[in-house]
Amino acid sequence: MKFRLLTVALLTASAAAPIGCGPSSPEPVDPSGTPATATAAATAAPVDTAAAIAPTSTAAAKAPELTADEKKKAEDARQLAEDRAKMEADLKAEQARITAELRAEAKGLAEGKYATLEAGLKAVMKGKYRKPANVERDAQRHPLETLKFFGMKPTMTVLEYGPGEGWYTELLAPVLASKGKLFITTTDPAGPADARSTFYGERTKRSLELWPELYSKVERIVIDGKNPQLGMEAKADMVLAIRALHGLHTNRVLSVFLAEAHKALKPNGVLGVVQHRAKEDANPDESAKKGYLPEKFVVGVIEAAGFKLAGKSEVNANAKDTKDHEEGVWALPPTYRNKDRDREKYAAMGESDRMTLKFTKVAKK
């Protein structure tokens, strides 16, 4: 009997003793008064040792791989965010560069009444208001020789299709401000925030707003890139499509643009084309993805749209361009899409080999 009482006493003391060094806390009790751990242990299903050791299906499951379409959307979103950040930085730098002196110079150039294209363009090209990076491109883009070849005059109404970051707009606007008129196309800057077209439209709008002295008389035509309607009827003396046809062809709207350009031009009006030139035997569907188009294809499709080839110039030709770049024409300056990889090679190669073609409007067949 004494032995049983001693055993019970020892068991009771052992159960009451706290484990470890920290303070003890009362164990949760279920409504029946039984400690919760005891209840759980009593009601738990038998343990499968193998299942307990093996990882659960949730832990073992891998995240599903993105589809090719999802990967492309993610990359497009990343690139758009990067381009937006660059735009903000560029606009901020341009704003900081502008002084009262530069504004006065720009105003004077835009108010100039130039007797000839050469007089106006030479004065404008010397302007300090121009972005320094744009000035560096003069030697490879030959704006004076190119526009003289097209027959431009300061009195003309000119439509610039797809101005990009405004390299030619910067020159055309002040030359045409007093006696002529400049229209440019742009996508809608108020479109969906995640659309690249909205970014392009916003970049154009904000760039023009920085320089009212230069661009207040420029008229923007908002277009849908998938259906580029110009809404002009025999108003333009000249339409310029500079480094733009490859994108139109890739988007399957080249024929739409040509029909609209034909409609916008006055009788005998000029369509001036500068386009990255692919190898003669290139497939235009493939080469356009790299920014290039074969010259024979370009001439054929434009003449079929109611134009006549009036002349060719090699002023923008570049025999060093091998046209086989992994990133297409965008591997070359000024884009350098490969960044530092092979940069010296591409810098030495220079800008792309470009055809420069002059067409006149004739009656459609």
VEXKEDREN-927615 format. One record per residue (C-alpha): z, y, x; residue number from 1. Coordinates in pm, whole numbers, padded with zeros to 5 digits. Layout:
VEXKEDREN-927615
+--------+--------+--------+-----+
:      z :      y :      x :  nr :
+--------+--------+--------+-----+
:      Z :      Y :      X : NUM :
...
+--------+--------+--------+-----+
This chain:
VEXKEDREN-927615
+--------+--------+--------+-----+
:      z :      y :      x :  nr :
+--------+--------+--------+-----+
:  00000 :  00000 :  00000 :   1 :
:  00092 :  00237 :  00282 :   2 :
: -00233 :  00150 :  00451 :   3 :
: -00436 :  00241 :  00138 :   4 :
: -00252 :  00576 :  00101 :   5 :
: -00316 :  00658 :  00468 :   6 :
: -00686 :  00582 :  00430 :   7 :
: -00721 :  00802 :  00121 :   8 :
: -00541 :  01088 :  00297 :   9 :
: -00765 :  01064 :  00599 :  10 :
: -01082 :  01061 :  00382 :  11 :
: -00961 :  01362 :  00182 :  12 :
: -00889 :  01564 :  00498 :  13 :
: -01226 :  01474 :  00645 :  14 :
: -01412 :  01590 :  00331 :  15 :
: -01224 :  01920 :  00325 :  16 :
: -01287 :  02006 :  00693 :  17 :
: -01569 :  02263 :  00752 :  18 :
: -01868 :  02157 :  00964 :  19 :
: -01941 :  02360 :  01274 :  20 :
: -01792 :  02695 :  01379 :  21 :
: -01907 :  02924 :  01098 :  22 :
: -01720 :  03000 :  00777 :  23 :
: -01747 :  02748 :  00505 :  24 :
: -01889 :  02829 :  00162 :  25 :
: -01845 :  02643 : -00164 :  26 :
: -02118 :  02396 : -00245 :  27 :
: -02322 :  02473 : -00563 :  28 :
: -02204 :  02280 : -00866 :  29 :
: -02421 :  02173 : -01157 :  30 :
: -02296 :  02216 : -01519 :  31 :
: -02143 :  01868 : -01520 :  32 :
: -01903 :  01970 : -01244 :  33 :
: -02067 :  01740 : -00989 :  34 :
: -02177 :  01901 : -00661 :  35 :
: -02547 :  01987 : -00682 :  36 :
: -02631 :  01793 : -00367 :  37 :
: -02474 :  01487 : -00511 :  38 :
: -02665 :  01529 : -00836 :  39 :
: -02991 :  01578 : -00649 :  40 :
: -02928 :  01276 : -00431 :  41 :
: -02843 :  01064 : -00732 :  42 :
: -03154 :  01165 : -00928 :  43 :
: -03406 :  01179 : -00641 :  44 :
: -03687 :  00923 : -00635 :  45 :
: -03689 :  00666 : -00356 :  46 :
: -03824 :  00816 : -00034 :  47 :
: -04158 :  00690 :  00102 :  48 :
: -04096 :  00707 :  00477 :  49 :
: -04465 :  00698 :  00569 :  50 :
: -04547 :  00978 :  00324 :  51 :
: -04258 :  01189 :  00452 :  52 :
: -04378 :  01158 :  00810 :  53 :
: -04748 :  01221 :  00730 :  54 :
: -04857 :  01587 :  00688 :  55 :
: -04906 :  01700 :  00331 :  56 :
: -05259 :  01750 :  00199 :  57 :
: -05197 :  02127 :  00167 :  58 :
: -05088 :  02163 :  00527 :  59 :
: -05375 :  01950 :  00651 :  60 :
: -05643 :  02127 :  00445 :  61 :
: -05866 :  02361 :  00643 :  62 :
: -05994 :  02692 :  00512 :  63 :
: -06342 :  02641 :  00367 :  64 :
: -06621 :  02757 :  00595 :  65 :
: -06812 :  03066 :  00488 :  66 :
: -07166 :  03017 :  00365 :  67 :
: -07453 :  03182 :  00549 :  68 :
: -07472 :  03443 :  00272 :  69 :
: -07099 :  03516 :  00296 :  70 :
: -07120 :  03548 :  00674 :  71 :
: -07408 :  03793 :  00642 :  72 :
: -07218 :  04002 :  00386 :  73 :
: -06914 :  04010 :  00613 :  74 :
: -07124 :  04115 :  00912 :  75 :
: -07306 :  04380 :  00707 :  76 :
: -06972 :  04520 :  00591 :  77 :
: -06841 :  04527 :  00947 :  78 :
: -07154 :  04701 :  01075 :  79 :
: -07147 :  04954 :  00792 :  80 :
: -06785 :  05041 :  00871 :  81 :
: -06877 :  05085 :  01237 :  82 :
: -07173 :  05309 :  01147 :  83 :
: -06958 :  05517 :  00914 :  84 :
: -06703 :  05569 :  01191 :  85 :
: -06981 :  05678 :  01426 :  86 :
: -07118 :  05917 :  01164 :  87 :
: -06778 :  06081 :  01125 :  88 :
: -06740 :  06115 :  01501 :  89 :
: -07091 :  06260 :  01538 :  90 :
: -07042 :  06512 :  01258 :  91 :
: -06710 :  06618 :  01403 :  92 :
: -06865 :  06665 :  01747 :  93 :
: -07157 :  06861 :  01601 :  94 :
: -06921 :  07085 :  01404 :  95 :
: -06725 :  07157 :  01722 :  96 :
: -07048 :  07242 :  01908 :  97 :
: -07167 :  07502 :  01659 :  98 :
: -07093 :  07862 :  01753 :  99 :
: -07177 :  08198 :  01597 : 100 :
: -07434 :  08245 :  01871 : 101 :
: -07609 :  07916 :  01786 : 102 :
: -07609 :  08001 :  01416 : 103 :
: -07770 :  08337 :  01489 : 104 :
: -08035 :  08170 :  01704 : 105 :
: -08112 :  07911 :  01435 : 106 :
: -08139 :  08182 :  01169 : 107 :
: -08379 :  08381 :  01384 : 108 :
: -08601 :  08078 :  01449 : 109 :
: -08611 :  07987 :  01079 : 110 :
: -08711 :  08343 :  00990 : 111 :
: -08993 :  08351 :  01245 : 112 :
: -09343 :  08398 :  01106 : 113 :
: -09545 :  08182 :  01343 : 114 :
: -09919 :  08231 :  01367 : 115 :
: -09978 :  07877 :  01496 : 116 :
: -09800 :  07545 :  01510 : 117 :
: -09792 :  07564 :  01888 : 118 :
: -09623 :  07905 :  01890 : 119 :
: -09361 :  07797 :  01640 : 120 :
: -09290 :  07453 :  01780 : 121 :
: -09262 :  07573 :  02141 : 122 :
: -09007 :  07835 :  02034 : 123 :
: -08811 :  07585 :  01827 : 124 :
: -08811 :  07313 :  02093 : 125 :
: -08639 :  07555 :  02332 : 126 :
: -08367 :  07629 :  02079 : 127 :
: -08011 :  07573 :  02200 : 128 :
: -07909 :  07479 :  01846 : 129 :
: -08079 :  07140 :  01892 : 130 :
: -07863 :  06839 :  01962 : 131 :
: -07875 :  06766 :  02338 : 132 :
: -07950 :  06398 :  02275 : 133 :
: -08251 :  06499 :  02064 : 134 :
: -08387 :  06724 :  02337 : 135 :
: -08379 :  06428 :  02576 : 136 :
: -08624 :  06242 :  02349 : 137 :
: -08895 :  06512 :  02366 : 138 :
: -09054 :  06364 :  02675 : 139 :
: -09109 :  06028 :  02506 : 140 :
: -09184 :  06142 :  02151 : 141 :
: -09430 :  06424 :  02225 : 142 :
: -09374 :  06624 :  01905 : 143 :
: -09612 :  06908 :  01987 : 144 :
: -09902 :  06679 :  02081 : 145 :
: -09834 :  06450 :  01784 : 146 :
: -09820 :  06725 :  01520 : 147 :
: -10120 :  06907 :  01668 : 148 :
: -10316 :  06581 :  01646 : 149 :
: -10225 :  06555 :  01277 : 150 :
: -10343 :  06915 :  01227 : 151 :
: -10017 :  07064 :  01104 : 152 :
: -09991 :  07438 :  01040 : 153 :
: -09684 :  07656 :  00970 : 154 :
: -09829 :  07739 :  00627 : 155 :
: -09842 :  07379 :  00504 : 156 :
: -09633 :  07194 :  00249 : 157 :
: -09514 :  06884 :  00432 : 158 :
: -09332 :  06575 :  00309 : 159 :
: -09137 :  06380 :  00569 : 160 :
: -09071 :  06026 :  00446 : 161 :
: -08758 :  05854 :  00580 : 162 :
: -08621 :  06120 :  00819 : 163 :
: -08354 :  05887 :  00962 : 164 :
: -08104 :  06092 :  01161 : 165 :
: -08326 :  06398 :  01141 : 166 :
: -08498 :  06409 :  01478 : 167 :
: -08824 :  06552 :  01339 : 168 :
: -08646 :  06741 :  01059 : 169 :
: -08467 :  06947 :  01322 : 170 :
: -08808 :  07070 :  01446 : 171 :
: -09003 :  07086 :  01121 : 172 :
: -08752 :  07282 :  00912 : 173 :
: -08752 :  07611 :  01108 : 174 :
: -09128 :  07599 :  01180 : 175 :
: -09210 :  07566 :  00808 : 176 :
: -08927 :  07779 :  00667 : 177 :
: -09105 :  08116 :  00641 : 178 :
: -09463 :  08035 :  00547 : 179 :
: -09460 :  07669 :  00447 : 180 :
: -09238 :  07416 :  00276 : 181 :
: -09061 :  07099 :  00389 : 182 :
: -08967 :  06812 :  00160 : 183 :
: -08773 :  06512 :  00289 : 184 :
: -08683 :  06187 :  00118 : 185 :
: -08327 :  06061 :  00101 : 186 :
: -08135 :  05789 : -00074 : 187 :
: -07856 :  05876 : -00319 : 188 :
: -07541 :  05990 : -00131 : 189 :
: -07335 :  05931 : -00447 : 190 :
: -07422 :  05562 : -00481 : 191 :
: -07186 :  05265 : -00435 : 192 :
: -06960 :  05313 : -00133 : 193 :
: -07040 :  04968 :  00005 : 194 :
: -07418 :  05021 : -00009 : 195 :
: -07599 :  05104 :  00313 : 196 :
: -07841 :  05325 :  00120 : 197 :
: -07547 :  05542 :  00014 : 198 :
: -07443 :  05579 :  00377 : 199 :
: -07795 :  05696 :  00475 : 200 :
: -07803 :  05947 :  00190 : 201 :
: -07458 :  06082 :  00277 : 202 :
: -07548 :  06115 :  00645 : 203 :
: -07859 :  06318 :  00563 : 204 :
: -07678 :  06541 :  00313 : 205 :
: -07385 :  06619 :  00539 : 206 :
: -07607 :  06681 :  00842 : 207 :
: -07814 :  06936 :  00650 : 208 :
: -07502 :  07107 :  00516 : 209 :
: -07378 :  07173 :  00870 : 210 :
: -07675 :  07403 :  00934 : 211 :
: -07760 :  07616 :  00628 : 212 :
: -07943 :  07860 :  00861 : 213 :
: -08195 :  07584 :  00934 : 214 :
: -08205 :  07365 :  00626 : 215 :
: -08132 :  07581 :  00321 : 216 :
: -08500 :  07580 :  00226 : 217 :
: -08553 :  07207 :  00280 : 218 :
: -08591 :  07022 : -00049 : 219 :
: -08453 :  06669 : -00073 : 220 :
: -08624 :  06407 : -00289 : 221 :
: -08375 :  06136 : -00384 : 222 :
: -08549 :  05798 : -00398 : 223 :
: -08464 :  05436 : -00458 : 224 :
: -08553 :  05245 : -00144 : 225 :
: -08657 :  04947 : -00358 : 226 :
: -08898 :  05160 : -00560 : 227 :
: -08978 :  05480 : -00365 : 228 :
: -09114 :  05713 : -00633 : 229 :
: -09183 :  06060 : -00490 : 230 :
: -09254 :  06243 : -00814 : 231 :
: -09510 :  06476 : -00655 : 232 :
: -09859 :  06540 : -00784 : 233 :
: -10110 :  06695 : -00539 : 234 :
: -09847 :  06928 : -00389 : 235 :
: -09843 :  06823 : -00024 : 236 :
: -10088 :  06914 :  00252 : 237 :
: -09939 :  06645 :  00475 : 238 :
: -09720 :  06337 :  00444 : 239 :
: -09549 :  06207 :  00757 : 240 :
: -09437 :  05846 :  00798 : 241 :
: -09287 :  05830 :  01145 : 242 :
: -09150 :  05494 :  01258 : 243 :
: -09107 :  05396 :  00891 : 244 :
: -09380 :  05148 :  00789 : 245 :
: -09209 :  04834 :  00923 : 246 :
: -08913 :  04889 :  00692 : 247 :
: -09141 :  04952 :  00396 : 248 :
: -09333 :  04634 :  00468 : 249 :
: -09017 :  04424 :  00512 : 250 :
: -08886 :  04554 :  00178 : 251 :
: -09221 :  04479 :  00011 : 252 :
: -09270 :  04840 : -00100 : 253 :
: -09538 :  04957 :  00144 : 254 :
: -09804 :  04953 : -00127 : 255 :
: -09575 :  05154 : -00357 : 256 :
: -09517 :  05416 : -00088 : 257 :
: -09889 :  05445 : -00008 : 258 :
: -09977 :  05491 : -00375 : 259 :
: -09708 :  05761 : -00406 : 260 :
: -09822 :  05934 : -00086 : 261 :
: -10181 :  05932 : -00213 : 262 :
: -10066 :  06088 : -00541 : 263 :
: -09852 :  06350 : -00363 : 264 :
: -10131 :  06473 : -00135 : 265 :
: -10385 :  06738 : -00220 : 266 :
: -10754 :  06639 : -00193 : 267 :
: -10833 :  06571 :  00175 : 268 :
: -10462 :  06589 :  00255 : 269 :
: -10336 :  06414 :  00569 : 270 :
: -10116 :  06107 :  00608 : 271 :
: -09974 :  06109 :  00961 : 272 :
: -09841 :  05776 :  01090 : 273 :
: -09641 :  05694 :  01403 : 274 :
: -09549 :  05327 :  01414 : 275 :
: -09413 :  05078 :  01667 : 276 :
: -09717 :  04869 :  01762 : 277 :
: -09701 :  04489 :  01765 : 278 :
: -09934 :  04262 :  01961 : 279 :
: -10278 :  04228 :  01805 : 280 :
: -10230 :  03871 :  01687 : 281 :
: -09879 :  03922 :  01550 : 282 :
: -09789 :  03815 :  01198 : 283 :
: -09686 :  04142 :  01026 : 284 :
: -09427 :  03964 :  00811 : 285 :
: -09250 :  03845 :  01125 : 286 :
: -09312 :  04139 :  01357 : 287 :
: -09188 :  04388 :  01097 : 288 :
: -08842 :  04230 :  01119 : 289 :
: -08841 :  04340 :  01483 : 290 :
: -08967 :  04688 :  01397 : 291 :
: -09333 :  04635 :  01496 : 292 :
: -09662 :  04610 :  01304 : 293 :
: -10013 :  04523 :  01430 : 294 :
: -10245 :  04824 :  01435 : 295 :
: -10532 :  04645 :  01260 : 296 :
: -10302 :  04549 :  00973 : 297 :
: -10173 :  04908 :  00938 : 298 :
: -10521 :  05057 :  00929 : 299 :
: -10643 :  04796 :  00680 : 300 :
: -10360 :  04834 :  00431 : 301 :
: -10368 :  05216 :  00440 : 302 :
: -10744 :  05237 :  00395 : 303 :
: -10718 :  04994 :  00103 : 304 :
: -10477 :  05241 : -00061 : 305 :
: -10735 :  05521 : -00075 : 306 :
: -10723 :  05674 :  00272 : 307 :
: -10976 :  05703 :  00552 : 308 :
: -10886 :  05671 :  00919 : 309 :
: -10967 :  06012 :  01070 : 310 :
: -10850 :  05951 :  01425 : 311 :
: -10628 :  05766 :  01672 : 312 :
: -10417 :  05898 :  01957 : 313 :
: -10245 :  05720 :  02242 : 314 :
: -10005 :  06006 :  02304 : 315 :
: -09709 :  05783 :  02209 : 316 :
: -09835 :  05465 :  02377 : 317 :
: -09614 :  05280 :  02627 : 318 :
: -09767 :  04992 :  02823 : 319 :
: -09422 :  04896 :  02961 : 320 :
: -09303 :  04779 :  02621 : 321 :
: -09324 :  04398 :  02624 : 322 :
: -09246 :  04378 :  02249 : 323 :
: -09051 :  04054 :  02287 : 324 :
: -08693 :  04186 :  02276 : 325 :
: -08422 :  03975 :  02117 : 326 :
: -08304 :  04273 :  01910 : 327 :
: -08656 :  04398 :  01848 : 328 :
: -08743 :  04763 :  01894 : 329 :
: -08373 :  04849 :  01855 : 330 :
: -08300 :  04701 :  02199 : 331 :
: -08490 :  04997 :  02345 : 332 :
: -08366 :  05354 :  02380 : 333 :
: -08227 :  05544 :  02208 : 334 :
: -08057 :  05267 :  02004 : 335 :
: -07966 :  05017 :  02280 : 336 :
: -07847 :  04758 :  02029 : 337 :
: -07755 :  04521 :  02315 : 338 :
: -07514 :  04791 :  02436 : 339 :
: -07460 :  04737 :  02811 : 340 :
: -07652 :  04410 :  02835 : 341 :
: -07986 :  04476 :  03014 : 342 :
: -07939 :  04848 :  02952 : 343 :
: -08097 :  04951 :  03281 : 344 :
: -08402 :  04735 :  03212 : 345 :
: -08454 :  04891 :  02870 : 346 :
: -08387 :  05241 :  02995 : 347 :
: -08661 :  05193 :  03256 : 348 :
: -08894 :  05053 :  02989 : 349 :
: -08845 :  05358 :  02767 : 350 :
: -08915 :  05395 :  02398 : 351 :
: -09152 :  05162 :  02215 : 352 :
: -09528 :  05143 :  02236 : 353 :
: -09642 :  05338 :  01928 : 354 :
: -09972 :  05387 :  01751 : 355 :
: -10041 :  05742 :  01627 : 356 :
: -10287 :  05744 :  01338 : 357 :
: -10432 :  06022 :  01122 : 358 :
: -10561 :  05940 :  00773 : 359 :
: -10714 :  06164 :  00509 : 360 :
: -10693 :  06116 :  00136 : 361 :
: -11012 :  06004 : -00037 : 362 :
: -11076 :  05895 : -00393 : 363 :
: -10931 :  05553 : -00466 : 364 :
: -11179 :  05271 : -00507 : 365 :
+--------+--------+--------+-----+
